[in-house]
Amino acid sequence: MKVVLSIAGSDSSGGAGIQADLKTMTAHGVFGMTAITAMTAQNTTGVSAIVESSPEFLGKQIDACLTDIPADAVKIGMLPSPEQVRLVAKKLKEYGVSNIVVDPVMVATSGSRLMEENTSQVMAENLFGIATVITPNIPEAECLVECKIFDKAGMEKAAKELGNEYGCGVLIKGGHSVEDACDVLYENGEITWFEGKK
């Protein structure tokens, strides 16, 4: 059985974060481990409170998992602070983890900010270069490339820009698009579309 470590926040309503990751892993026959970066009090209407794990405690969680059960992959979600980002990057290099998926979670679907202002840049500098693939949604991709995305051509352009800059695969999720819910993958110089409807 494959093993995946999810490093992410806890969503009390179960719609995202650690809870959603574990549901997805179970559905695909994967054994899931977790390192919780923050606890949130949230539901579909908003986030009412966030309590962050200290970098030290987050590191202890990662150590507890990876010293006992090697991970075939790591999926990274909400990292609220630059200190957490740097700690996670250090630990992944320390354990020689491959197959790293980085979801640069910046804002909850309800609109609440989930990371400090400068954390996205620190994430790009420390994690994107060691990632196998990054998976921003359209608003997150807009933040990363500092340009508005209006259509599929804009999604492709942003994916290529990020992939070429950081040397990783880029999957831009299109669920925030007005027209449809198509995702675009840029990997090894090629574009692949995954068609989806709203």
TORGU-307058 format. One line per field, with one value per atom (N, C-alpha, C): atom name; x, y, z. Coordinates in pm, 1 decimal, padded with zeros to 6 digits, always signed. Layout:
site <- (CA	...)
X <- (X	...)
Y <- (Y	...)
Z <- (Z	...)
END
This chain:
site <- (N	CA	C	N	CA	C	N	CA	C	N	CA	C	N	CA	C	N	CA	C	N	CA	C	N	CA	C	N	CA	C	N	CA	C	N	CA	C	N	CA	C	N	CA	C	N	CA	C	N	CA	C	N	CA	C	N	CA	C	N	CA	C	N	CA	C	N	CA	C	N	CA	C	N	CA	C	N	CA	C	N	CA	C	N	CA	C	N	CA	C	N	CA	C	N	CA	C	N	CA	C	N	CA	C	N	CA	C	N	CA	C	N	CA	C	N	CA	C	N	CA	C	N	CA	C	N	CA	C	N	CA	C	N	CA	C	N	CA	C	N	CA	C	N	CA	C	N	CA	C	N	CA	C	N	CA	C	N	CA	C	N	CA	C	N	CA	C	N	CA	C	N	CA	C	N	CA	C	N	CA	C	N	CA	C	N	CA	C	N	CA	C	N	CA	C	N	CA	C	N	CA	C	N	CA	C	N	CA	C	N	CA	C	N	CA	C	N	CA	C	N	CA	C	N	CA	C	N	CA	C	N	CA	C	N	CA	C	N	CA	C	N	CA	C	N	CA	C	N	CA	C	N	CA	C	N	CA	C	N	CA	C	N	CA	C	N	CA	C	N	CA	C	N	CA	C	N	CA	C	N	CA	C	N	CA	C	N	CA	C	N	CA	C	N	CA	C	N	CA	C	N	CA	C	N	CA	C	N	CA	C	N	CA	C	N	CA	C	N	CA	C	N	CA	C	N	CA	C	N	CA	C	N	CA	C	N	CA	C	N	CA	C	N	CA	C	N	CA	C	N	CA	C	N	CA	C	N	CA	C	N	CA	C	N	CA	C	N	CA	C	N	CA	C	N	CA	C	N	CA	C	N	CA	C	N	CA	C	N	CA	C	N	CA	C	N	CA	C	N	CA	C	N	CA	C	N	CA	C	N	CA	C	N	CA	C	N	CA	C	N	CA	C	N	CA	C	N	CA	C	N	CA	C	N	CA	C	N	CA	C	N	CA	C	N	CA	C	N	CA	C	N	CA	C	N	CA	C	N	CA	C	N	CA	C	N	CA	C	N	CA	C	N	CA	C	N	CA	C	N	CA	C	N	CA	C	N	CA	C	N	CA	C	N	CA	C	N	CA	C	N	CA	C	N	CA	C	N	CA	C	N	CA	C	N	CA	C	N	CA	C	N	CA	C	N	CA	C	N	CA	C	N	CA	C	N	CA	C	N	CA	C	N	CA	C	N	CA	C	N	CA	C	N	CA	C	N	CA	C	N	CA	C	N	CA	C	N	CA	C	N	CA	C	N	CA	C	N	CA	C	N	CA	C	N	CA	C	N	CA	C	N	CA	C	N	CA	C	N	CA	C	N	CA	C	N	CA	C	N	CA	C	N	CA	C	N	CA	C	N	CA	C	N	CA	C	N	CA	C	N	CA	C	N	CA	C	N	CA	C	N	CA	C	N	CA	C	N	CA	C	N	CA	C	N	CA	C	N	CA	C	N	CA	C	N	CA	C	N	CA	C	N	CA	C	N	CA	C	N	CA	C	N	CA	C	N	CA	C	N	CA	C)
X <- (+00084.0	+00000.0	+00088.0	+00055.4	+00128.9	+00096.0	+00193.2	+00178.6	+00197.5	+00106.3	+00116.2	+00106.3	+00196.0	+00190.8	+00129.1	+00020.2	-00041.6	+00002.7	+00063.2	+00103.5	+00011.0	-00085.9	-00191.2	-00268.4	-00364.1	-00449.5	-00568.8	-00627.4	-00748.3	-00870.6	-00962.6	-01087.6	-01198.4	-01248.4	-01347.1	-01474.0	-01507.3	-01629.0	-01603.4	-01476.5	-01445.4	-01440.6	-01454.1	-01459.4	-01324.5	-01220.7	-01087.8	-00982.6	-00857.0	-00748.8	-00728.3	-00677.2	-00644.1	-00761.3	-00879.3	-00996.1	-01024.3	-01021.6	-01047.7	-00935.9	-00810.7	-00698.7	-00713.8	-00747.2	-00761.5	-00876.2	-00986.0	-01097.8	-01053.9	-00981.0	-00934.6	-00836.8	-00743.7	-00646.0	-00715.8	-00810.1	-00883.0	-00959.0	-01020.5	-01095.6	-01006.1	-00877.3	-00783.0	-00693.0	-00726.4	-00651.7	-00512.2	-00494.6	-00364.5	-00369.4	-00260.3	-00253.6	-00209.8	-00291.6	-00263.7	-00209.7	-00104.0	-00050.7	-00066.6	-00062.3	-00084.2	+00012.8	+00043.6	+00111.4	+00029.9	-00031.8	-00128.4	-00059.2	-00073.9	-00009.4	-00091.9	-00223.0	-00312.8	-00447.7	-00516.9	-00656.3	-00743.0	-00847.4	-00938.3	-01078.2	-01148.9	-01292.6	-01358.7	-01411.0	-01467.5	-01579.3	-01658.5	-01762.6	-01774.1	-01881.5	-01893.4	-01910.4	-01942.6	-01963.8	-01842.0	-01741.6	-01622.9	-01539.3	-01426.6	-01333.5	-01345.6	-01381.4	-01401.3	-01280.2	-01190.3	-01070.8	-00965.4	-00837.8	-00724.4	-00624.1	-00580.0	-00473.0	-00360.6	-00245.8	-00133.0	-00054.4	-00000.9	+00097.4	+00229.9	+00306.8	+00439.1	+00526.7	+00626.8	+00717.7	+00780.8	+00811.7	+00872.7	+00778.5	+00651.2	+00555.2	+00526.6	+00519.2	+00499.7	+00615.8	+00737.7	+00854.3	+00848.7	+00801.5	+00788.7	+00688.7	+00579.6	+00481.0	+00541.7	+00614.2	+00677.2	+00779.9	+00861.5	+00960.6	+00893.5	+00785.0	+00715.8	+00667.7	+00619.2	+00571.6	+00687.2	+00781.6	+00880.7	+00994.5	+01016.3	+01117.2	+01063.0	+00931.9	+00869.5	+00817.4	+00748.6	+00684.4	+00726.2	+00813.8	+00854.6	+00734.6	+00731.0	+00620.4	+00659.2	+00566.6	+00587.1	+00563.8	+00486.3	+00458.1	+00418.9	+00432.5	+00389.1	+00301.2	+00188.7	+00098.2	+00095.1	+00129.7	+00138.7	+00023.3	-00048.3	-00157.6	-00127.9	-00217.3	-00208.1	-00081.7	+00001.4	+00117.8	+00104.7	+00057.0	+00022.8	+00141.0	+00259.5	+00369.9	+00497.4	+00583.9	+00713.2	+00796.9	+00788.4	+00865.4	+00824.3	+00694.2	+00646.8	+00695.6	+00691.0	+00736.0	+00881.7	+00966.0	+01108.9	+01133.0	+01057.1	+01070.1	+01031.9	+00922.0	+00876.5	+00978.7	+01029.9	+01130.6	+01254.2	+01296.4	+01413.9	+01389.8	+01272.7	+01241.7	+01231.4	+01171.2	+01156.7	+01292.9	+01382.6	+01519.1	+01593.0	+01574.3	+01639.5	+01602.5	+01474.0	+01427.7	+01433.6	+01479.2	+01491.7	+01360.4	+01254.5	+01120.9	+01110.0	+01050.9	+01021.6	+00870.5	+00826.5	+00682.2	+00612.9	+00650.8	+00598.2	+00494.7	+00374.2	+00265.9	+00245.0	+00254.3	+00235.8	+00110.2	+00012.8	-00109.2	-00093.9	-00062.3	-00034.7	-00162.1	-00214.2	-00341.7	-00323.8	-00388.6	-00374.6	-00502.3	-00615.3	-00744.6	-00846.6	-00928.8	-01035.3	-01140.0	-01216.1	-01321.4	-01416.7	-01435.4	-01525.1	-01463.6	-01332.1	-01267.1	-01172.5	-01167.0	-01080.4	-00934.9	-00842.9	-00699.4	-00649.1	-00565.9	-00514.7	-00362.1	-00298.5	-00153.9	-00115.4	-00002.8	+00048.2	+00085.1	+00088.4	+00107.0	+00229.2	+00344.1	+00468.2	+00495.4	+00405.2	+00430.7	+00432.2	+00351.0	+00346.0	+00481.0	+00549.9	+00681.7	+00783.7	+00777.8	+00868.1	+00839.6	+00712.3	+00674.7	+00731.7	+00717.7	+00770.7	+00922.1	+00991.4	+01137.7	+01186.8	+01114.5	+01162.8	+01102.4	+00979.0	+00911.0	+00887.7	+00865.8	+00831.1	+00945.0	+01067.1	+01182.1	+01203.7	+01149.1	+01164.5	+01033.8	+00932.2	+00802.0	+00801.2	+00723.9	+00695.4	+00591.2	+00490.0	+00384.2	+00327.2	+00290.3	+00217.3	+00076.6	-00021.7	-00162.1	-00241.3	-00202.8	-00280.4	-00415.0	-00514.2	-00636.8	-00614.2	-00713.7	-00694.7	-00654.3	-00723.5	-00680.0	-00538.3	-00499.8	-00364.4	-00261.4	-00293.8	-00203.3	-00188.8	-00297.1	-00291.1	-00195.2	-00200.6	-00111.8	+00033.2	+00057.8	+00194.9	+00258.1	+00177.7	+00233.2	+00207.9	+00134.6	+00103.4	+00036.7	-00064.0	-00136.5	-00275.7	-00377.1	-00512.4	-00526.6	-00606.8	-00634.8	-00782.9	-00810.1	-00948.3	-01003.8	-00915.4	-00961.9	-00860.5	-00887.2	-00799.6	-00659.2	-00649.7	-00518.0	-00436.7	-00504.4	-00437.1	-00391.9	-00473.4	-00435.5	-00311.0	-00309.5	-00192.9	-00067.8	-00080.8	+00033.9	+00090.4	+00002.1	+00045.6	+00111.8	+00054.3	+00111.5	+00251.5	+00268.8	+00400.9	+00500.7	+00458.2	+00547.6	+00596.2	+00504.2	+00541.3	+00626.7	+00587.3	+00661.6	+00803.4	+00819.0	+00952.1	+01038.7	+00977.9	+01054.6	+01103.7	+01018.4	+01052.0	+01089.6	+01076.5	+01118.0	+01032.0	+00903.3	+00811.3	+00686.5	+00606.3	+00477.0	+00383.5	+00289.3	+00193.2	+00053.0	-00035.0	-00175.7	-00256.6	-00309.5	-00394.8	-00539.1	-00601.1	-00738.0	-00837.4	-00931.6	-01020.8	-01156.5	-01172.0	-01302.4	-01353.4	-01263.1	-01305.0	-01339.6	-01325.1	-01355.9	-01505.7	-01541.8	-01683.3	-01745.6	-01665.1	-01719.6	-01737.0	-01636.1	-01639.2	-01551.0	-01514.8	-01425.9	-01311.6	-01253.0	-01144.2	-01011.0	-00928.2	-00794.2	-00692.2	-00577.9	-00472.0	-00342.4	-00276.0	-00148.0	-00038.4	+00068.9	+00189.4	+00300.2	+00350.8	+00452.2	+00540.6	+00672.6	+00769.7	+00746.1	+00711.1	+00693.4	+00562.5	+00473.3	+00347.2	+00227.3	+00122.9	-00002.6	-00105.3	-00174.2	-00284.2	-00404.0	-00519.5	-00642.5	-00726.1	-00784.1	-00879.6	-01013.7	-01104.2	-01232.3	-01325.4	-01392.1	-01487.7	-01597.4	-01714.8	-01828.6	-01857.2	-01916.2	-01956.0	-02066.5)
Y <- (-00118.9	+00000.0	+00124.5	+00219.6	+00346.0	+00430.4	+00513.1	+00598.2	+00744.2	+00829.4	+00972.2	+01050.4	+01146.0	+01237.6	+01368.6	+01408.3	+01538.0	+01637.1	+01746.2	+01854.6	+01971.3	+01995.1	+02090.9	+02132.3	+02221.7	+02268.0	+02177.4	+02185.0	+02109.2	+02196.1	+02145.3	+02214.6	+02148.6	+02218.2	+02158.7	+02112.1	+02172.8	+02131.7	+02016.2	+01973.9	+01855.8	+01875.8	+01999.7	+02023.7	+02042.8	+02063.5	+02088.8	+02041.4	+02074.3	+02046.8	+01899.6	+01873.9	+01738.0	+01641.8	+01686.3	+01597.1	+01554.8	+01650.2	+01618.1	+01531.5	+01559.8	+01479.4	+01333.5	+01311.6	+01174.2	+01100.6	+01170.0	+01107.4	+01065.8	+01154.6	+01125.9	+01009.2	+01009.2	+00900.3	+00766.2	+00764.3	+00641.1	+00591.1	+00682.6	+00645.4	+00583.2	+00618.5	+00566.5	+00456.0	+00403.9	+00292.4	+00329.1	+00454.2	+00502.9	+00521.9	+00483.5	+00505.6	+00649.0	+00724.5	+00865.4	+00893.7	+00975.6	+01027.9	+01179.5	+01244.0	+01388.4	+01461.5	+01584.2	+01680.3	+01808.4	+01849.1	+01958.9	+02093.0	+02182.5	+02314.2	+02415.7	+02395.8	+02489.1	+02422.8	+02464.4	+02424.0	+02543.7	+02518.3	+02626.1	+02594.5	+02699.2	+02688.8	+02748.2	+02662.3	+02713.7	+02625.3	+02684.9	+02611.9	+02673.1	+02646.0	+02694.8	+02846.3	+02910.4	+03055.8	+03137.0	+03074.4	+03150.7	+03083.9	+03147.8	+03102.1	+03196.4	+03142.9	+03229.3	+03233.6	+03133.7	+03134.4	+03040.4	+03076.6	+02993.0	+02988.4	+02868.0	+02850.3	+02774.8	+02839.7	+02778.0	+02684.1	+02577.8	+02494.6	+02570.3	+02558.2	+02619.2	+02541.9	+02607.6	+02533.8	+02414.0	+02428.3	+02318.7	+02198.6	+02223.6	+02113.9	+02053.0	+02135.6	+02084.0	+01992.0	+02034.2	+01950.4	+01817.8	+01818.9	+01695.0	+01599.9	+01654.3	+01570.0	+01503.6	+01582.8	+01529.9	+01422.6	+01450.8	+01353.2	+01223.7	+01236.4	+01117.9	+01028.6	+01090.4	+01012.0	+00950.2	+01033.1	+00988.7	+00906.3	+00913.9	+00825.7	+00684.0	+00669.0	+00538.5	+00477.5	+00558.3	+00508.6	+00598.0	+00550.9	+00632.5	+00664.2	+00786.0	+00828.4	+00814.8	+00762.1	+00756.3	+00892.3	+00976.3	+01111.0	+01200.1	+01330.1	+01429.3	+01531.2	+01561.9	+01663.9	+01779.2	+01897.8	+02015.3	+02110.4	+02147.5	+02242.7	+02371.0	+02408.7	+02535.7	+02545.2	+02643.7	+02678.3	+02827.7	+02863.2	+03002.5	+03098.7	+03049.1	+03142.0	+03104.9	+03203.2	+03175.0	+03075.4	+03081.9	+02990.3	+02845.5	+02821.4	+02685.8	+02639.9	+02730.0	+02695.4	+02650.9	+02729.1	+02696.1	+02564.2	+02542.2	+02418.0	+02297.5	+02306.9	+02195.5	+02166.5	+02270.8	+02251.7	+02181.8	+02223.3	+02163.3	+02015.6	+01983.1	+01844.4	+01754.4	+01803.4	+01722.0	+01690.7	+01788.5	+01764.6	+01668.4	+01685.5	+01600.3	+01454.1	+01427.6	+01290.2	+01240.4	+01325.9	+01283.9	+01244.4	+01315.8	+01282.8	+01319.8	+01230.6	+01261.4	+01264.2	+01296.3	+01304.5	+01403.9	+01529.6	+01636.3	+01717.4	+01724.7	+01804.6	+01925.9	+02045.6	+02168.6	+02239.3	+02249.6	+02326.3	+02458.0	+02567.4	+02694.2	+02760.6	+02706.2	+02752.8	+02892.2	+02990.1	+03128.7	+03184.5	+03149.8	+03203.5	+03090.9	+03083.2	+02982.7	+03015.2	+02915.0	+02936.1	+03045.9	+03060.9	+03164.5	+03303.6	+03312.0	+03442.0	+03478.1	+03399.1	+03429.5	+03397.4	+03489.3	+03466.7	+03357.1	+03267.8	+03155.6	+03158.2	+03264.2	+03276.3	+03423.2	+03446.5	+03581.9	+03636.3	+03768.7	+03834.1	+03786.3	+03772.3	+03740.0	+03590.5	+03507.9	+03363.8	+03302.6	+03352.9	+03293.7	+03305.5	+03416.7	+03432.7	+03338.1	+03324.7	+03232.3	+03088.9	+03056.7	+02923.6	+02898.7	+02997.2	+02983.6	+02960.7	+03036.4	+03028.5	+02897.7	+02843.5	+02728.4	+02594.0	+02594.1	+02466.6	+02435.8	+02537.1	+02508.9	+02437.4	+02473.3	+02413.7	+02266.5	+02219.8	+02077.5	+02000.5	+02070.2	+02006.9	+01928.5	+01821.1	+01749.4	+01827.0	+01875.1	+01953.2	+02050.6	+02170.7	+02265.8	+02278.9	+02305.1	+02299.1	+02422.6	+02541.0	+02659.7	+02664.5	+02726.9	+02758.2	+02890.2	+02938.7	+03059.4	+03181.3	+03213.6	+03328.6	+03314.5	+03193.5	+03170.8	+03187.1	+03134.6	+03150.4	+03298.4	+03372.9	+03517.6	+03587.4	+03547.5	+03604.8	+03569.9	+03446.8	+03399.9	+03461.5	+03483.1	+03541.0	+03691.3	+03744.5	+03888.0	+03936.7	+03860.9	+03895.2	+03831.7	+03903.1	+03848.9	+03740.6	+03639.9	+03530.4	+03536.3	+03552.6	+03570.5	+03450.7	+03365.6	+03258.1	+03143.7	+03045.3	+02928.9	+02965.7	+03061.8	+03104.8	+03163.8	+03237.0	+03294.1	+03187.2	+03082.7	+02970.9	+02900.9	+02876.8	+02812.0	+02897.3	+03026.2	+03116.8	+03115.8	+03121.5	+03121.8	+02989.6	+02878.5	+02746.5	+02733.9	+02779.0	+02774.1	+02862.6	+02981.3	+03074.4	+03014.6	+02958.8	+02899.8	+02774.2	+02689.6	+02566.2	+02591.1	+02687.9	+02719.0	+02787.3	+02866.9	+02936.4	+02841.9	+02746.8	+02662.2	+02519.0	+02482.3	+02349.5	+02237.4	+02263.6	+02161.6	+02158.2	+02053.5	+02050.0	+02151.3	+02203.2	+02300.4	+02260.0	+02238.0	+02210.5	+02328.5	+02408.9	+02520.3	+02472.9	+02481.8	+02432.5	+02541.4	+02501.8	+02600.1	+02615.2	+02568.7	+02576.1	+02717.2	+02817.8	+02956.3	+03025.2	+02952.5	+03009.7	+03034.6	+03137.4	+03168.5	+03069.0	+03023.6	+02943.6	+02796.1	+02735.1	+02591.2	+02558.2	+02432.1	+02391.9	+02307.8	+02352.5	+02278.6	+02310.7	+02206.9	+02223.1	+02208.3	+02278.3	+02265.8	+02222.4	+02124.0	+02074.8	+02111.8	+02175.1	+02199.1	+02116.0	+02020.1	+01928.9	+01882.9	+01887.6	+01845.5	+01915.6	+02044.0	+02123.9	+02102.0	+02020.6	+01990.5	+02038.2	+02077.8	+02122.0	+02010.9	+01978.6	+01881.9	+01943.8	+01936.4	+01988.5	+01873.6	+01898.7	+01806.0	+01877.7	+01832.7	+01902.5	+01876.4	+01979.8	+01967.2	+02071.2	+02040.0	+02132.9	+02185.8	+02304.8	+02365.4	+02282.9)
Z <- (+00000.0	+00000.0	+00000.0	-00086.0	-00091.4	+00030.2	+00071.1	+00188.9	+00148.7	+00191.7	+00163.8	+00294.2	+00311.1	+00425.2	+00379.1	+00443.3	+00416.1	+00523.4	+00480.2	+00569.6	+00539.6	+00626.7	+00593.0	+00718.0	+00696.0	+00804.8	+00824.1	+00942.3	+00973.5	+00945.8	+00863.5	+00832.5	+00914.0	+01013.4	+01104.1	+01033.6	+00919.3	+00848.5	+00752.3	+00736.0	+00656.9	+00507.0	+00460.6	+00316.8	+00250.1	+00328.3	+00271.7	+00371.2	+00341.9	+00436.1	+00464.5	+00585.0	+00628.5	+00609.8	+00647.5	+00640.0	+00496.0	+00403.7	+00263.1	+00205.7	+00246.1	+00197.9	+00240.9	+00368.1	+00416.8	+00347.1	+00321.8	+00249.5	+00109.5	+00043.0	-00093.2	-00093.4	+00001.2	+00009.0	+00033.3	+00125.0	+00155.5	+00032.6	-00040.8	-00161.0	-00267.2	-00264.9	-00365.3	-00310.1	-00191.9	-00136.0	-00090.1	-00048.0	-00001.9	+00149.5	+00219.2	+00363.6	+00389.4	+00462.8	+00486.5	+00625.5	+00631.2	+00757.2	+00752.9	+00870.4	+00872.0	+00964.0	+00925.0	+01010.7	+00999.4	+01109.5	+01106.2	+01130.5	+01032.7	+01038.8	+01116.5	+01118.9	+01187.9	+01206.8	+01310.3	+01328.8	+01293.6	+01216.3	+01180.8	+01230.8	+01267.2	+01294.0	+01170.7	+01083.7	+00958.8	+00909.0	+00820.6	+00749.7	+00610.8	+00540.1	+00402.6	+00395.0	+00506.2	+00503.0	+00543.8	+00604.7	+00642.1	+00749.1	+00778.7	+00881.7	+01000.5	+01117.0	+01233.9	+01325.6	+01314.6	+01398.7	+01341.8	+01363.3	+01322.2	+01436.4	+01472.0	+01570.3	+01501.2	+01485.0	+01414.8	+01505.2	+01444.7	+01513.7	+01512.7	+01618.6	+01617.3	+01518.9	+01458.7	+01370.0	+01440.3	+01567.9	+01643.5	+01650.9	+01682.8	+01693.7	+01557.1	+01453.3	+01317.9	+01280.3	+01313.9	+01287.4	+01359.8	+01484.1	+01561.6	+01496.6	+01442.4	+01374.7	+01250.9	+01172.3	+01051.3	+01087.9	+01190.2	+01236.0	+01280.7	+01358.0	+01409.7	+01295.8	+01189.2	+01074.8	+00996.6	+00954.0	+00857.1	+00915.9	+01047.9	+01107.7	+01124.9	+01119.4	+01140.8	+01011.3	+00930.0	+00808.2	+00690.9	+00604.3	+00489.3	+00399.1	+00347.8	+00261.6	+00115.3	+00034.6	-00109.9	-00173.7	-00105.8	-00155.8	-00038.3	-00060.1	+00038.8	-00032.0	+00029.6	-00023.0	+00076.5	+00030.5	+00118.0	+00087.1	+00192.0	+00176.7	+00252.0	+00340.1	+00412.4	+00498.4	+00468.7	+00550.5	+00581.8	+00701.6	+00729.8	+00740.3	+00776.8	+00805.5	+00730.3	+00706.1	+00642.0	+00722.1	+00855.0	+00939.7	+00914.6	+00899.5	+00869.8	+00732.2	+00635.0	+00499.5	+00502.1	+00566.4	+00571.7	+00645.4	+00752.6	+00829.5	+00743.8	+00670.9	+00587.0	+00477.2	+00412.8	+00307.9	+00363.8	+00481.8	+00545.9	+00575.8	+00628.8	+00664.7	+00541.6	+00434.5	+00314.0	+00253.3	+00256.7	+00207.5	+00300.5	+00429.6	+00529.3	+00509.7	+00480.0	+00464.8	+00320.3	+00229.5	+00089.7	+00026.4	+00060.7	+00010.1	-00138.1	-00216.3	-00356.5	-00374.1	-00494.3	-00523.9	-00430.5	-00444.0	-00358.3	-00435.5	-00380.4	-00437.2	-00347.1	-00405.1	-00327.3	-00375.2	-00286.7	-00313.3	-00238.1	-00308.6	-00239.6	-00188.1	-00078.9	-00023.1	+00036.0	-00023.5	+00021.2	+00082.5	+00019.6	+00061.9	+00061.5	+00165.2	+00169.0	+00062.1	+00022.2	-00077.2	-00034.1	+00097.3	+00149.7	+00140.0	+00108.2	+00094.4	+00207.7	+00313.1	+00427.9	+00396.6	+00433.9	+00411.8	+00504.6	+00450.1	+00527.9	+00541.8	+00491.4	+00509.8	+00521.4	+00587.2	+00600.6	+00462.7	+00450.1	+00321.1	+00243.7	+00311.5	+00240.3	+00229.1	+00279.5	+00282.3	+00142.8	+00050.9	-00082.8	-00153.6	-00134.5	-00196.1	-00133.5	-00001.1	+00068.3	+00023.7	+00002.9	-00045.0	-00184.4	-00271.5	-00407.2	-00404.3	-00321.9	-00315.2	-00253.6	-00157.9	-00081.5	-00121.5	-00172.9	-00198.9	-00346.7	-00429.3	-00568.4	-00640.8	-00609.9	-00677.2	-00644.8	-00531.5	-00496.3	-00520.1	-00569.4	-00592.4	-00722.8	-00724.6	-00847.6	-00926.8	-00854.2	-00917.4	-00814.5	-00862.3	-00778.8	-00835.6	-00747.4	-00791.2	-00749.2	-00797.3	-00760.7	-00832.2	-00767.5	-00839.7	-00913.6	-00983.9	-01065.4	-00980.9	-00870.1	-00790.0	-00735.2	-00695.9	-00645.0	-00756.4	-00875.2	-00989.6	-01025.1	-01018.4	-01046.0	-00949.7	-00824.2	-00723.4	-00753.3	-00793.6	-00817.4	-00941.4	-01046.1	-01169.6	-01178.4	-01079.5	-01072.7	-01201.2	-01243.8	-01366.5	-01359.9	-01406.8	-01407.8	-01514.5	-01483.0	-01575.8	-01611.4	-01741.9	-01785.3	-01863.0	-01914.7	-02003.0	-02005.1	-02090.2	-02098.3	-02145.4	-02234.9	-02282.5	-02167.3	-02080.3	-01963.9	-01866.3	-01852.0	-01764.8	-01819.0	-01950.5	-02012.5	-01995.0	-02016.8	-02005.9	-01864.2	-01764.3	-01624.8	-01588.6	-01635.4	-01606.3	-01664.4	-01787.2	-01851.4	-01777.5	-01740.8	-01670.5	-01538.7	-01461.1	-01332.2	-01350.6	-01444.6	-01467.5	-01514.8	-01604.0	-01655.8	-01550.1	-01464.8	-01361.9	-01252.9	-01211.9	-01097.3	-01133.9	-01260.5	-01303.5	-01248.8	-01233.8	-01182.6	-01269.1	-01251.4	-01316.9	-01252.1	-01330.1	-01278.1	-01322.8	-01226.6	-01255.8	-01203.9	-01295.2	-01253.8	-01255.7	-01137.7	-01121.2	-01162.6	-01248.8	-01308.0	-01243.0	-01121.4	-01056.0	-01033.0	-01034.1	-01015.7	-01147.2	-01258.9	-01389.1	-01401.8	-01476.2	-01497.5	-01595.0	-01693.1	-01801.7	-01767.0	-01701.7	-01678.9	-01559.3	-01543.4	-01433.9	-01489.0	-01599.7	-01663.7	-01595.2	-01580.9	-01524.1	-01636.0	-01621.1	-01720.5	-01652.4	-01711.8	-01661.6	-01760.2	-01707.9	-01787.0	-01725.4	-01803.8	-01752.9	-01867.1	-01845.5	-01947.4	-02081.1	-02073.0	-02193.3	-02266.5	-02210.4	-02277.7	-02196.8	-02268.8	-02208.8	-02221.0	-02111.0	-02112.4	-02042.5	-02105.7	-02044.7	-01987.6	-01869.9	-01809.0	-01805.8	-01889.7	-01906.9	-01788.3	-01742.7	-01632.5	-01647.3	-01592.8	-01598.9	-01460.4	-01455.7	-01328.4	-01265.2)
END
